[in-house]
Amino acid sequence: MRKLLGWSIGIMFVTMIVITIGGSFYMLDFSLSPNPDRNDTALCFRQLFEKYPETRPWVDSLRQADALRDTFVTMPNGEIHHALYVRKGGKKTALVIHGWRCCSIKFLHLARLYEKELGYSVVIPDVHAHGLSEGEMIQMGWHDRKDMMEWIKIFQTDTMVVHGVSMGGATTLMMSAMEYPKDIKDIRFVEDCGYTSVWDEFSGELKNQFCLPEFPLLYTTSLLCKLLYGWSFGEASAINEVKRSEYPILFIHGGSDTFVPTEMVHRLYKSKPTNKELWIADDAEHDESYLKHREEYIKRVKAFVSK
């Protein structure tokens, strides 16, 4: 009887290990796999124009003036990355960073804000494993912050703004404690609905979508990510970088955001020592602050970058 009980416990233990390992691979693939339509630029433009109709005539005018250009660069790791470049001229440039499984095209509405309202040139990169940029798995902003620095070095001007949304917002915050070229006289950061850390975001989604606790799956999946891709969920922390940031940051978040819960922005804002502003967009869900409050959004951004 004892021998049978021992075998049963052993089988259960091995089964739990197999299930946990299998679940970790599934979670990693579910979270970090690129959008299968990532290269469909025609689809992306259709979706942009449907959501933001005002961008269609603006994009047409840029094309006629040869002011909207595809740019490809080789990153230090050998990957070819793509960006859209809106050429305005002058000494002001905005770097706009898109969200999870999105692409540069779908964020041309923010490029329009900077070019049309503020007279900025704009660079919108396709982040690693997004759009036309190479890469096998999504990096959730952590390694992407280094790629974004390469774009800044290429297009740097006297005045610069880094503006990111969702995963791009977290990337923006992860960049806010980095060291920038001394030739850049003024650099500011605008983050919209970014998460505190990858760990916090995935922990929330485990609970909301699958009704699962952090232990053991989040721990084993984070370890697997570290072994396969060189980063863990815990180290990919926007809030840790914000604590060290000396640059001005404008925090924007939807008041009804549940995908990246609104409470995250309050923790981020509290962690930033100085040079900070916060705007909660009433009734806006995830990535809806601009969509539902265009005039206020533009007003807030203009005031922040013009100081």
FENCORPE-V981942 format. One record per residue. N is the residue number from 0. PHI is phi in whole degrees, -180 to 180 (999 if undefined). OMEGA is omega in degrees with one decimal (* if undefined). D_LAST is the distance of its C-alpha to the last C-alpha in Angstrom with 1 decimal. Layout:
n=N phi=PHI omega=OMEGA d_last=D_LAST
n=N phi=PHI omega=OMEGA d_last=D_LAST
This chain:
n=0 phi=999 omega=178.7 d_last=77.9
n=1 phi=-64 omega=179.1 d_last=75.6
n=2 phi=-64 omega=178.4 d_last=75.5
n=3 phi=-64 omega=178.6 d_last=74.5
n=4 phi=-63 omega=178.5 d_last=71.8
n=5 phi=-62 omega=177.6 d_last=70.4
n=6 phi=-62 omega=-178.6 d_last=70.4
n=7 phi=-64 omega=179.1 d_last=68.6
n=8 phi=-64 omega=179.0 d_last=65.9
n=9 phi=-62 omega=179.6 d_last=65.5
n=10 phi=-64 omega=178.5 d_last=65.2
n=11 phi=-63 omega=-179.4 d_last=62.6
n=12 phi=-64 omega=179.0 d_last=60.6
n=13 phi=-64 omega=179.5 d_last=60.7
n=14 phi=-62 omega=178.7 d_last=59.9
n=15 phi=-64 omega=178.7 d_last=56.7
n=16 phi=-65 omega=-179.5 d_last=55.6
n=17 phi=-62 omega=-179.7 d_last=56.2
n=18 phi=-64 omega=-179.3 d_last=54.4
n=19 phi=-65 omega=179.0 d_last=51.4
n=20 phi=-64 omega=177.7 d_last=51.2
n=21 phi=-61 omega=177.8 d_last=51.6
n=22 phi=-64 omega=179.4 d_last=49.0
n=23 phi=-66 omega=177.1 d_last=46.6
n=24 phi=-63 omega=179.5 d_last=47.1
n=25 phi=-64 omega=-178.8 d_last=46.7
n=26 phi=-63 omega=-179.8 d_last=43.4
n=27 phi=-65 omega=179.2 d_last=42.0
n=28 phi=-67 omega=179.6 d_last=43.1
n=29 phi=-62 omega=-174.1 d_last=41.8
n=30 phi=-86 omega=-168.6 d_last=38.3
n=31 phi=-115 omega=179.0 d_last=37.8
n=32 phi=-72 omega=179.9 d_last=39.8
n=33 phi=-67 omega=173.1 d_last=37.9
n=34 phi=-64 omega=-179.8 d_last=38.0
n=35 phi=-63 omega=178.7 d_last=41.3
n=36 phi=-97 omega=-172.0 d_last=39.8
n=37 phi=-60 omega=-176.9 d_last=37.0
n=38 phi=-96 omega=-175.6 d_last=38.3
n=39 phi=-86 omega=-175.9 d_last=38.9
n=40 phi=-67 omega=179.5 d_last=36.2
n=41 phi=-63 omega=177.6 d_last=38.0
n=42 phi=-63 omega=-179.0 d_last=37.8
n=43 phi=-63 omega=178.2 d_last=34.1
n=44 phi=-66 omega=177.9 d_last=33.4
n=45 phi=-61 omega=-179.9 d_last=35.7
n=46 phi=-66 omega=176.3 d_last=33.9
n=47 phi=-60 omega=-175.7 d_last=30.5
n=48 phi=-68 omega=177.2 d_last=31.8
n=49 phi=-69 omega=-176.5 d_last=33.6
n=50 phi=-81 omega=-178.5 d_last=30.6
n=51 phi=-130 omega=-175.1 d_last=28.0
n=52 phi=-57 omega=-178.3 d_last=30.2
n=53 phi=-67 omega=-179.2 d_last=27.3
n=54 phi=-79 omega=-175.9 d_last=26.9
n=55 phi=-63 omega=179.2 d_last=30.5
n=56 phi=-64 omega=178.4 d_last=30.2
n=57 phi=-66 omega=177.5 d_last=26.8
n=58 phi=-63 omega=178.7 d_last=28.5
n=59 phi=-60 omega=-179.3 d_last=31.6
n=60 phi=-68 omega=176.9 d_last=29.7
n=61 phi=-64 omega=-179.8 d_last=28.0
n=62 phi=-64 omega=179.7 d_last=31.5
n=63 phi=-64 omega=-179.8 d_last=33.0
n=64 phi=-92 omega=-176.5 d_last=30.6
n=65 phi=55 omega=-177.4 d_last=31.1
n=66 phi=-109 omega=175.3 d_last=27.4
n=67 phi=-121 omega=-170.1 d_last=27.9
n=68 phi=-126 omega=170.0 d_last=29.6
n=69 phi=-84 omega=-179.0 d_last=31.2
n=70 phi=-127 omega=178.5 d_last=30.6
n=71 phi=-121 omega=177.8 d_last=32.8
n=72 phi=-134 omega=175.2 d_last=32.6
n=73 phi=-98 omega=179.6 d_last=34.8
n=74 phi=-77 omega=-179.7 d_last=33.3
n=75 phi=-55 omega=178.9 d_last=34.6
n=76 phi=-86 omega=177.2 d_last=37.0
n=77 phi=95 omega=179.5 d_last=38.5
n=78 phi=-73 omega=173.6 d_last=37.2
n=79 phi=-93 omega=179.5 d_last=36.1
n=80 phi=-116 omega=-175.3 d_last=32.7
n=81 phi=-117 omega=171.7 d_last=31.3
n=82 phi=-146 omega=167.1 d_last=28.0
n=83 phi=-92 omega=-180.0 d_last=27.0
n=84 phi=-122 omega=176.1 d_last=24.9
n=85 phi=-97 omega=-173.4 d_last=23.3
n=86 phi=-90 omega=177.3 d_last=23.3
n=87 phi=-108 omega=-174.0 d_last=20.9
n=88 phi=89 omega=179.4 d_last=20.8
n=89 phi=88 omega=-172.7 d_last=18.2
n=90 phi=-118 omega=178.5 d_last=16.0
n=91 phi=-130 omega=-178.9 d_last=13.8
n=92 phi=-138 omega=174.6 d_last=15.6
n=93 phi=-109 omega=172.2 d_last=15.4
n=94 phi=-106 omega=-178.0 d_last=18.2
n=95 phi=-107 omega=-175.4 d_last=19.4
n=96 phi=-117 omega=-176.7 d_last=22.0
n=97 phi=-78 omega=-176.7 d_last=24.7
n=98 phi=-98 omega=-176.2 d_last=26.8
n=99 phi=-60 omega=179.0 d_last=30.3
n=100 phi=57 omega=178.5 d_last=33.1
n=101 phi=-110 omega=179.8 d_last=30.8
n=102 phi=-162 omega=-177.1 d_last=29.8
n=103 phi=-61 omega=-175.7 d_last=27.3
n=104 phi=-58 omega=-175.2 d_last=28.8
n=105 phi=-71 omega=178.8 d_last=28.2
n=106 phi=-113 omega=175.6 d_last=24.4
n=107 phi=-68 omega=176.3 d_last=24.1
n=108 phi=-64 omega=176.8 d_last=22.7
n=109 phi=-78 omega=174.0 d_last=19.4
n=110 phi=-62 omega=178.0 d_last=19.8
n=111 phi=-62 omega=177.9 d_last=20.3
n=112 phi=-56 omega=-175.8 d_last=17.0
n=113 phi=-73 omega=-178.5 d_last=15.1
n=114 phi=-74 omega=-173.3 d_last=17.7
n=115 phi=-80 omega=-174.3 d_last=18.3
n=116 phi=-88 omega=-171.2 d_last=15.2
n=117 phi=-124 omega=176.8 d_last=12.6
n=118 phi=73 omega=179.4 d_last=15.2
n=119 phi=-92 omega=158.1 d_last=15.2
n=120 phi=-75 omega=-174.7 d_last=18.4
n=121 phi=-137 omega=173.1 d_last=19.3
n=122 phi=-114 omega=176.9 d_last=21.7
n=123 phi=-122 omega=-179.9 d_last=23.4
n=124 phi=-75 omega=161.3 d_last=26.0
n=125 phi=-84 omega=-178.1 d_last=29.1
n=126 phi=-65 omega=175.9 d_last=29.1
n=127 phi=-39 omega=178.8 d_last=32.4
n=128 phi=68 omega=176.1 d_last=35.2
n=129 phi=-131 omega=175.0 d_last=33.3
n=130 phi=52 omega=-177.4 d_last=33.7
n=131 phi=-95 omega=177.8 d_last=35.1
n=132 phi=-86 omega=179.5 d_last=34.2
n=133 phi=-73 omega=-179.8 d_last=37.1
n=134 phi=137 omega=-174.8 d_last=37.6
n=135 phi=-92 omega=-175.7 d_last=40.1
n=136 phi=-134 omega=-179.3 d_last=38.3
n=137 phi=-67 omega=-175.6 d_last=34.8
n=138 phi=-109 omega=175.1 d_last=33.0
n=139 phi=56 omega=172.9 d_last=30.6
n=140 phi=98 omega=-169.9 d_last=27.6
n=141 phi=-68 omega=174.9 d_last=29.0
n=142 phi=-78 omega=-179.9 d_last=30.4
n=143 phi=-63 omega=-178.9 d_last=28.1
n=144 phi=-60 omega=178.8 d_last=25.2
n=145 phi=-74 omega=176.1 d_last=27.1
n=146 phi=-64 omega=179.3 d_last=27.7
n=147 phi=-63 omega=177.2 d_last=24.1
n=148 phi=-64 omega=176.9 d_last=23.5
n=149 phi=-63 omega=177.5 d_last=26.2
n=150 phi=-65 omega=178.6 d_last=24.3
n=151 phi=-63 omega=-179.8 d_last=21.1
n=152 phi=-64 omega=-179.1 d_last=23.4
n=153 phi=-71 omega=-172.4 d_last=25.0
n=154 phi=-111 omega=-173.6 d_last=22.0
n=155 phi=-63 omega=175.8 d_last=19.5
n=156 phi=-135 omega=-178.2 d_last=17.2
n=157 phi=-59 omega=-177.3 d_last=14.7
n=158 phi=-118 omega=-178.7 d_last=11.7
n=159 phi=-140 omega=174.0 d_last=12.7
n=160 phi=-130 omega=171.3 d_last=12.2
n=161 phi=-108 omega=-173.9 d_last=15.2
n=162 phi=-130 omega=-178.4 d_last=16.0
n=163 phi=-129 omega=-177.9 d_last=19.4
n=164 phi=-126 omega=178.3 d_last=21.7
n=165 phi=61 omega=174.6 d_last=24.6
n=166 phi=-58 omega=176.0 d_last=26.2
n=167 phi=-67 omega=175.3 d_last=23.3
n=168 phi=-67 omega=176.4 d_last=21.0
n=169 phi=-64 omega=176.9 d_last=23.2
n=170 phi=-61 omega=178.2 d_last=23.2
n=171 phi=-57 omega=179.5 d_last=19.4
n=172 phi=-68 omega=177.2 d_last=19.7
n=173 phi=-65 omega=178.1 d_last=22.7
n=174 phi=-84 omega=-167.7 d_last=20.7
n=175 phi=-72 omega=177.6 d_last=17.9
n=176 phi=-108 omega=-179.7 d_last=20.2
n=177 phi=-79 omega=178.5 d_last=21.5
n=178 phi=-94 omega=-174.3 d_last=21.4
n=179 phi=-113 omega=179.7 d_last=19.6
n=180 phi=-55 omega=-176.8 d_last=20.7
n=181 phi=-67 omega=178.8 d_last=19.6
n=182 phi=-70 omega=176.2 d_last=19.0
n=183 phi=-81 omega=-174.2 d_last=15.8
n=184 phi=-82 omega=-177.6 d_last=13.3
n=185 phi=-146 omega=175.9 d_last=10.3
n=186 phi=-132 omega=-177.4 d_last=11.3
n=187 phi=-132 omega=-175.0 d_last=10.1
n=188 phi=-129 omega=175.6 d_last=12.7
n=189 phi=-120 omega=179.2 d_last=13.4
n=190 phi=-117 omega=-177.0 d_last=16.9
n=191 phi=-123 omega=175.2 d_last=19.1
n=192 phi=55 omega=175.4 d_last=22.5
n=193 phi=-82 omega=-178.6 d_last=23.1
n=194 phi=-90 omega=179.4 d_last=26.0
n=195 phi=-67 omega=177.7 d_last=26.3
n=196 phi=-160 omega=176.7 d_last=29.1
n=197 phi=-64 omega=178.1 d_last=31.7
n=198 phi=-58 omega=-179.3 d_last=34.3
n=199 phi=-61 omega=-177.9 d_last=32.8
n=200 phi=-66 omega=-178.7 d_last=32.4
n=201 phi=-69 omega=176.8 d_last=35.9
n=202 phi=-62 omega=178.2 d_last=37.4
n=203 phi=-65 omega=-180.0 d_last=36.2
n=204 phi=-70 omega=174.7 d_last=37.5
n=205 phi=-58 omega=-178.7 d_last=40.8
n=206 phi=-72 omega=-174.1 d_last=41.2
n=207 phi=-73 omega=-175.3 d_last=40.1
n=208 phi=-90 omega=-172.5 d_last=41.8
n=209 phi=-122 omega=179.7 d_last=44.8
n=210 phi=56 omega=-178.1 d_last=45.3
n=211 phi=-117 omega=176.5 d_last=45.5
n=212 phi=-80 omega=178.8 d_last=44.5
n=213 phi=-63 omega=-175.8 d_last=42.6
n=214 phi=-94 omega=5.0 d_last=45.8
n=215 phi=-100 omega=-165.1 d_last=47.3
n=216 phi=-63 omega=-177.4 d_last=45.7
n=217 phi=-66 omega=179.5 d_last=42.1
n=218 phi=-66 omega=-177.9 d_last=43.3
n=219 phi=-71 omega=178.4 d_last=45.7
n=220 phi=-69 omega=176.6 d_last=43.3
n=221 phi=-63 omega=177.6 d_last=40.6
n=222 phi=-64 omega=177.9 d_last=43.3
n=223 phi=-62 omega=177.8 d_last=44.5
n=224 phi=-62 omega=178.6 d_last=40.9
n=225 phi=-64 omega=-178.6 d_last=40.8
n=226 phi=-69 omega=-175.4 d_last=44.2
n=227 phi=-86 omega=-169.5 d_last=43.6
n=228 phi=-124 omega=172.0 d_last=40.0
n=229 phi=86 omega=176.9 d_last=39.0
n=230 phi=-148 omega=179.9 d_last=36.5
n=231 phi=-114 omega=-178.0 d_last=37.0
n=232 phi=-65 omega=-177.9 d_last=35.3
n=233 phi=-70 omega=-178.4 d_last=34.5
n=234 phi=-75 omega=179.1 d_last=32.8
n=235 phi=-80 omega=-170.5 d_last=30.5
n=236 phi=-118 omega=174.8 d_last=28.2
n=237 phi=-72 omega=-174.9 d_last=24.5
n=238 phi=-68 omega=177.2 d_last=24.5
n=239 phi=-67 omega=178.9 d_last=26.0
n=240 phi=-74 omega=179.7 d_last=23.3
n=241 phi=-61 omega=179.5 d_last=20.5
n=242 phi=-59 omega=-176.7 d_last=22.2
n=243 phi=-101 omega=-173.2 d_last=21.7
n=244 phi=-78 omega=176.7 d_last=18.1
n=245 phi=-109 omega=-176.9 d_last=15.7
n=246 phi=-88 omega=177.1 d_last=12.8
n=247 phi=-66 omega=178.4 d_last=10.1
n=248 phi=-132 omega=170.2 d_last=12.0
n=249 phi=-103 omega=178.0 d_last=11.9
n=250 phi=-96 omega=177.6 d_last=15.6
n=251 phi=-125 omega=178.5 d_last=17.3
n=252 phi=-155 omega=176.0 d_last=21.0
n=253 phi=-73 omega=-178.4 d_last=23.8
n=254 phi=-69 omega=-179.4 d_last=25.6
n=255 phi=-116 omega=-178.6 d_last=28.9
n=256 phi=-74 omega=175.6 d_last=28.5
n=257 phi=-114 omega=179.2 d_last=31.7
n=258 phi=-71 omega=165.5 d_last=31.7
n=259 phi=-115 omega=-169.6 d_last=28.7
n=260 phi=-52 omega=-176.4 d_last=29.2
n=261 phi=-57 omega=-179.3 d_last=26.3
n=262 phi=-61 omega=179.7 d_last=27.3
n=263 phi=-63 omega=-176.7 d_last=26.0
n=264 phi=-68 omega=177.8 d_last=22.4
n=265 phi=-68 omega=175.9 d_last=23.0
n=266 phi=-68 omega=178.1 d_last=24.6
n=267 phi=-64 omega=-179.0 d_last=21.8
n=268 phi=-62 omega=179.9 d_last=19.2
n=269 phi=-65 omega=-177.4 d_last=21.5
n=270 phi=-76 omega=179.7 d_last=22.1
n=271 phi=-76 omega=-173.9 d_last=18.6
n=272 phi=-62 omega=-175.1 d_last=18.6
n=273 phi=-147 omega=176.0 d_last=15.0
n=274 phi=51 omega=-175.1 d_last=11.3
n=275 phi=-143 omega=174.2 d_last=12.2
n=276 phi=-138 omega=-178.1 d_last=12.1
n=277 phi=-134 omega=173.0 d_last=15.2
n=278 phi=-133 omega=174.0 d_last=16.4
n=279 phi=-100 omega=-178.8 d_last=20.2
n=280 phi=-84 omega=-176.0 d_last=21.4
n=281 phi=-57 omega=172.4 d_last=24.6
n=282 phi=65 omega=179.7 d_last=27.8
n=283 phi=-87 omega=174.2 d_last=26.3
n=284 phi=-87 omega=-172.5 d_last=28.4
n=285 phi=-63 omega=179.4 d_last=27.5
n=286 phi=57 omega=178.4 d_last=25.1
n=287 phi=-120 omega=-175.6 d_last=25.3
n=288 phi=-62 omega=177.1 d_last=21.9
n=289 phi=-72 omega=-176.8 d_last=21.0
n=290 phi=-60 omega=-174.4 d_last=24.6
n=291 phi=-96 omega=-175.9 d_last=25.0
n=292 phi=-138 omega=-174.6 d_last=21.7
n=293 phi=-54 omega=-174.8 d_last=20.4
n=294 phi=-63 omega=179.8 d_last=18.7
n=295 phi=-67 omega=179.1 d_last=16.9
n=296 phi=-60 omega=-179.6 d_last=16.0
n=297 phi=-62 omega=179.5 d_last=14.5
n=298 phi=-60 omega=-178.4 d_last=12.6
n=299 phi=-65 omega=-179.0 d_last=11.3
n=300 phi=-66 omega=179.3 d_last=10.3
n=301 phi=-59 omega=-179.1 d_last=8.8
n=302 phi=-65 omega=-177.2 d_last=6.5
n=303 phi=-68 omega=-175.5 d_last=5.8
n=304 phi=-79 omega=-177.6 d_last=5.6
n=305 phi=-91 omega=-177.7 d_last=3.8
n=306 phi=-72 omega=* d_last=0.0
